[in-house]
Amino acid sequence: MLSNYVQEDAPIETANTADRNVNMNVAVGVGVDALSLVQSAVVQVVQQAAVMMSNDTAIDAAASAAATYEVEEEVEELFLTETEFALLSHATTTVGDFDPFSEKVLTERPNFIPILEGRGGTDKDEQGHRRDTLPIANAINELETNDSRTNHTKTAVFQFLEENDGLSTHAVMSNDALKKYLKKVAHGIIVRINPGTLSTSTQKKCDDMLRELSSDAGIKILSHPDVTSSLGAKDSLVKIKSLKCGLEDTEVYYTPESFSAGFRTTIAFQPRVIKQNRGSQGEGIWIVKLKDESSYCTQYGETMVSLDTELVLMEAFDNHVEYHTVGEFIDFCIYGRLPGGSAVEWTTTSAGKYFDGGLAAGAMVVDQRFLPRIVEGEVRCLMVGSELVEIVHKKPAEGGLSATLQSGATYTKFAPDHSKFAKLVKNFKEDIPHIMDSFGMSDEPLPLLWTADYIYGETDDDLHVGEINCSCVGITQQLSFCPIVAEVAVRAIFER
């Protein structure tokens, strides 16, 4: 065993000259008798080295040891070298007694849905995993169905490593090996990478890998990066405005010209929430009202306000209030404080210029109707695919608007069939079959785990979606839903 040559506090090396001369030139491939020997030896090297040394040192040592051993064998197919296998093994967590690197998996391709995480981040437990990942994985391995296409589905957890702009050589090699492996054996992939876990460049490489596996290998991704970015984008509410959960007067502006004309029409109808696509903590998000609130028209689109119409503006960043005309506000959003805009004093710390850089730089402005009952909180629908599993009323602390637990909001949970939200549930269920069509993605399934946050309109039965979130929604506090997640994932991958 290679592990016999691991010395505490010393680099891994082989002490037997005869062993060094055994020429084991085999990659992890197909139909090789020595495969299990290579695998078990390398895995033991990785495991023991990881205990004694830092992860990076362990990877170096394991890769070096694996590269030392070669077997002269003819194989049908070579797709991972020993070094790649050693690195990938270090980024893999098996679930139960299922071995994702067994010859059976490589040759027979049994039903296999790997779970993909990003290594690191604040969402991990002491074992280095999201707290809901292994419960979901166990639920998949334990799932039993009456359909031979979906029964006995297995999983394992793989981690995409931070590459540090290509400077972390072994991370690059591990990620590249992961791509080759998934392309060969995966039927579908469950993605559980929280935004911000990986750097922008590494996340892009991961997303591009998933896109390629989907388009070239036909592997179903839950959820595809294009689904996540589209449903979670600021302009997503525009895509669903014709559904029961939407508002007909929701607009998005990608150019200054469309904003100049569109905003003058929407503000004539109802108070607005104007959101830039960039910024954080409420910067550049404005609640806009006519100073003369008796001037609103009764039908959307029937009139347009003049540029000298007076407005009352409150910025969500710090709730300060300013008074400007329609023309001044439009100029600020387009030109900011630079020459070319109107010479008006602004109290905000925002720079304006929300269209700088164009659409390629993510510049856009979303225009929504302001719903004053936001002070009563949001009603969150937690979804697993098309199944509504929980309703949560998130009520802000007295006098506040934020519905986060950190701000003192209270959360009250309701079953999906609770009579209090019967109309919401009825309308939502009618909308669900049309949501992916609204985004031009009818060939993709709904996100595996996602939420829709509703805001009260004029009545308790009149609620509208204010936000959709499908960026790695967690169920750490709702682990009882893991069997539902497993069933929906298997169904989405094998029955479509």
MOBEL-V722880 format. One record per pair of residues at least 12 apart in sequence whose ideal C-beta (glycine too) atoms are under 8 Angstrom apart, sorted by sequence separation. I is the first residue (numbers start at 1). J is the second residue. If there is no record, write none. Layout:
<<I/J> <I/J>>
//
This chain:
<<2/14> <26/38> <46/58> <49/61> <70/82> <89/101> <100/112> <117/129> <141/153> <163/175> <238/250> <273/285> <274/286> <311/323> <332/344> <379/391> <380/392> <396/408> <397/409> <453/465> <454/466> <46/59> <49/62> <69/82> <117/130> <140/153> <141/154> <161/174> <193/206> <211/224> <237/250> <238/251> <273/286> <310/323> <311/324> <331/344> <379/392> <380/393> <396/409> <397/410> <452/465> <453/466> <24/38> <67/81> <100/114> <140/154> <141/155> <161/175> <210/224> <211/225> <238/252> <272/286> <273/287> <274/288> <295/309> <310/324> <311/325> <328/342> <332/346> <337/351> <379/393> <380/394> <395/409> <432/446> <453/467> <67/82> <140/155> <160/175> <210/225> <211/226> <251/266> <272/287> <273/288> <290/305> <310/325> <311/326> <327/342> <336/351> <337/352> <338/353> <378/393> <379/394> <394/409> <395/410> <452/467> <453/468> <45/61> <46/62> <66/82> <67/83> <85/101> <117/133> <271/287> <272/288> <309/325> <313/329> <328/344> <336/352> <377/393> <378/394> <394/410> <395/411> <452/468> <453/469> <45/62> <66/83> <235/252> <249/266> <271/288> <272/289> <308/325> <309/326> <335/352> <336/353> <377/394> <394/411> <395/412> <451/468> <115/133> <137/155> <160/178> <207/225> <234/252> <271/289> <291/309> <292/310> <307/325> <308/326> <311/329> <334/352> <335/353> <377/395> <393/411> <450/468> <451/469> <66/85> <137/156> <191/210> <271/290> <290/309> <291/310> <307/326> <308/327> <333/352> <334/353> <376/395> <377/396> <392/411> <393/412> <450/469> <451/470> <42/62> <45/65> <63/83> <66/86> <137/157> <158/178> <249/269> <290/310> <291/311> <306/326> <307/327> <324/344> <332/352> <333/353> <334/354> <392/412> <450/470> <45/66> <65/86> <115/136> <189/210> <249/270> <267/288> <290/311> <291/312> <305/326> <333/354> <334/355> <375/396> <392/413> <393/414> <449/470> <115/137> <289/311> <290/312> <324/346> <333/355> <391/413> <392/414> <451/473> <42/65> <63/86> <134/157> <267/290> <288/311> <289/312> <307/330> <390/413> <391/414> <447/470> <449/472> <450/473> <42/66> <62/86> <63/87> <133/157> <158/182> <189/213> <288/312> <289/313> <322/346> <390/414> <391/415> <428/452> <449/473> <62/87> <288/313> <322/347> <378/403> <390/415> <391/416> <449/474> <270/296> <287/313> <322/348> <375/401> <377/403> <390/416> <447/473> <449/475> <59/86> <62/89> <113/140> <182/209> <186/213> <268/295> <269/296> <286/313> <287/314> <320/347> <374/401> <389/416> <391/418> <38/66> <41/69> <59/87> <62/90> <91/119> <129/157> <268/296> <269/297> <286/314> <287/315> <320/348> <388/416> <268/297> <286/315> <287/316> <175/205> <179/209> <183/213> <189/219> <191/221> <269/299> <270/300> <285/315> <286/316> <391/421> <424/454> <38/69> <59/90> <128/159> <175/206> <178/209> <182/213> <188/219> <189/220> <191/222> <269/300> <284/315> <285/316> <317/348> <58/90> <187/219> <188/220> <189/221> <190/222> <191/223> <269/301> <283/315> <285/317> <291/323> <317/349> <333/365> <377/409> <12/45> <38/71> <160/193> <179/212> <183/216> <186/219> <187/220> <188/221> <189/222> <269/302> <282/315> <284/317> <315/348> <317/350> <391/424> <93/127> <165/199> <175/209> <179/213> <183/217> <188/222> <191/225> <266/300> <268/302> <282/316> <283/317> <391/425> <55/90> <155/190> <164/199> <265/300> <268/303> <282/317> <315/350> <93/129> <162/198> <163/199> <165/201> <183/219> <265/301> <268/304> <281/317> <282/318> <449/485> <12/49> <34/71> <162/199> <182/219> <191/228> <268/305> <388/425> <424/461> <448/485> <3/41> <111/149> <160/198> <163/201> <164/202> <265/303> <267/305> <423/461> <1/40> <2/41> <6/45> <32/71> <34/73> <95/134> <111/150> <163/202> <265/304> <424/463> <1/41> <2/42> <33/73> <42/82> <46/86> <50/90> <111/151> <113/153> <115/155> <117/157> <119/159> <162/202> <264/304> <388/428> <448/488> <3/44> <32/73> <45/86> <93/134> <111/152> <112/153> <113/154> <114/155> <115/156> <116/157> <117/158> <118/159> <119/160> <161/202> <234/275> <264/305> <288/329> <388/429> <448/489> <2/44> <3/45> <6/48> <95/137> <96/138> <110/152> <111/153> <112/154> <113/155> <114/156> <115/157> <116/158> <117/159> <118/160> <119/161> <120/162> <160/202> <163/205> <235/277> <264/306> <267/309> <379/421> <1/44> <2/45> <6/49> <9/52> <32/75> <42/85> <46/89> <95/138> <98/141> <111/154> <112/155> <114/157> <115/158> <116/159> <117/160> <119/162> <234/277> <261/304> <264/307> <286/329> <381/424> <8/52> <26/70> <31/75> <38/82> <42/86> <46/90> <110/154> <114/158> <116/160> <118/162> <267/311> <448/492> <3/48> <24/69> <25/70> <26/71> <30/75> <31/76> <95/140> <96/141> <379/424> <6/52> <24/70> <25/71> <29/75> <30/76> <39/85> <43/89> <95/141> <160/206> <386/432> <22/69> <23/70> <24/71> <25/72> <26/73> <29/76> <30/77> <38/85> <42/89> <381/428> <386/433> <445/492> <20/68> <22/70> <23/71> <24/72> <25/73> <27/75> <29/77> <12/61> <22/71> <23/72> <26/75> <29/78> <11/61> <12/62> <19/69> <29/79> <39/89> <14/65> <27/78> <28/79> <29/80> <249/300> <445/496> <12/64> <13/65> <26/78> <27/79> <28/80> <248/300> <11/64> <12/65> <27/80> <28/81> <14/68> <27/81> <28/82> <100/154> <136/190> <27/82> <26/82> <28/84> <98/154> <100/156> <136/192> <27/84> <28/85> <98/155> <276/333> <24/82> <27/85> <98/156> <95/154> <133/192> <267/326> <274/333> <394/453> <5/65> <95/155> <132/192> <385/445> <386/446> <95/156> <385/446> <39/101> <94/156> <95/157> <130/192> <264/326> <385/447> <2/65> <93/156> <263/326> <383/446> <385/448> <92/156> <93/157> <130/194> <383/447> <384/448> <92/157> <93/158> <384/449> <36/102> <92/158> <93/159> <263/329> <264/330> <283/349> <284/350> <383/449> <2/69> <36/103> <91/158> <92/159> <263/330> <283/350> <382/449> <383/450> <35/103> <91/159> <114/182> <284/352> <383/451> <91/160> <382/451> <383/452> <88/158> <91/161> <260/330> <284/354> <381/451> <32/103> <123/194> <259/330> <279/350> <380/451> <381/452> <31/103> <114/186> <380/452> <381/453> <28/101> <30/103> <112/185> <113/186> <116/189> <121/194> <380/453> <381/454> <112/186> <113/187> <115/189> <116/190> <123/197> <259/333> <260/334> <379/453> <380/454> <112/187> <113/188> <114/189> <115/190> <116/191> <117/192> <118/193> <121/196> <259/334> <378/453> <379/454> <30/106> <31/107> <109/185> <111/187> <113/189> <114/190> <116/192> <117/193> <118/194> <121/197> <278/354> <378/454> <379/455> <29/106> <30/107> <113/190> <115/192> <116/193> <120/197> <277/354> <378/455> <379/456> <28/106> <106/184> <109/187> <119/197> <120/198> <256/334> <276/354> <106/185> <118/197> <105/185> <118/198> <376/456> <289/370> <374/455> <288/370> <373/455> <374/456> <87/170> <91/174> <287/370> <373/456> <90/174> <118/202> <278/362> <371/455> <373/457> <379/463> <100/185> <118/203> <277/362> <278/363> <316/401> <371/456> <87/173> <88/174> <277/363> <371/457> <87/174> <91/178> <277/364> <118/206> <276/364> <277/365> <378/466> <390/478> <84/173> <88/177> <276/365> <277/366> <389/478> <83/173> <84/174> <87/177> <88/178> <116/206> <275/365> <274/365> <275/366> <382/473> <390/481> <84/176> <85/177> <274/366> <275/367> <374/466> <389/481> <84/177> <88/181> <274/367> <275/368> <371/464> <382/475> <116/210> <273/367> <272/367> <273/368> <371/466> <389/484> <84/180> <259/355> <272/368> <273/369> <382/478> <80/177> <272/369> <273/370> <384/481> <387/484> <271/369> <272/370> <368/466> <256/355> <270/369> <271/370> <382/481> <80/180> <255/355> <269/369> <270/370> <384/484> <79/180> <80/181> <254/355> <266/367> <271/372> <384/485> <387/488> <79/181> <253/355> <386/488> <266/369> <385/488> <263/367> <384/488> <79/184> <254/359> <262/367> <259/365> <385/491> <63/170> <385/492> <259/367> <254/363> <60/170> <63/173> <254/364> <59/170> <253/364> <252/364> <253/365> <252/365> <253/366> <56/170> <252/366> <253/367> <59/174> <251/366> <252/367> <250/366> <251/367> <250/367> <250/368> <250/369> <249/369> <247/368> <247/369> <238/366> <235/364> <237/366> <234/364> <235/366> <237/368> <234/366> <245/427> <244/427> <245/428> <244/428> <244/430> <245/431> <244/431> <243/431> <240/431> <243/434> <243/435> <240/435> <243/438> <242/438> <240/438> <239/438> <239/439> <236/439> <245/452> <231/439> <227/436> <230/439> <245/454> <230/441> <227/439> <227/441> <226/441> <231/447> <227/444> <247/464> <226/444> <245/463> <246/464> <228/447> <231/450> <245/464> <246/465> <224/444> <227/447> <245/465> <223/444> <223/445> <222/445> <223/447> <220/445> <222/447> <223/448> <240/465> <222/448> <223/450> <237/465> <237/466> <237/467> <237/468> <236/468> <232/468> <231/468> <232/469> <232/470> <231/470> <232/471> <228/470> <227/470> <228/471> <223/470> <190/448> <222/489> <222/492> <222/493> <220/492> <220/493> <195/471> <220/496> <194/471> <195/472> <194/472> <193/472> <192/472> <191/472> <190/489> <188/489> <188/492> <188/493> <187/493> <188/494> <187/494> <153/490> <143/483> <150/490> <142/483> <150/491> <153/494> <130/472> <132/474> <145/487> <131/474> <132/475> <139/482> <143/486> <130/474> <132/476> <135/479> <138/482> <139/483> <142/486> <143/487> <150/494> <131/476> <145/490> <149/494> <150/495> <130/476> <136/482> <139/485> <140/486> <149/495> <132/479> <135/482> <139/486> <143/490> <147/494> <147/495> <123/472> <136/485> <140/489> <132/482> <136/486> <140/490> <123/474> <113/489> <113/490> <111/490> <113/493> <111/494>>
//
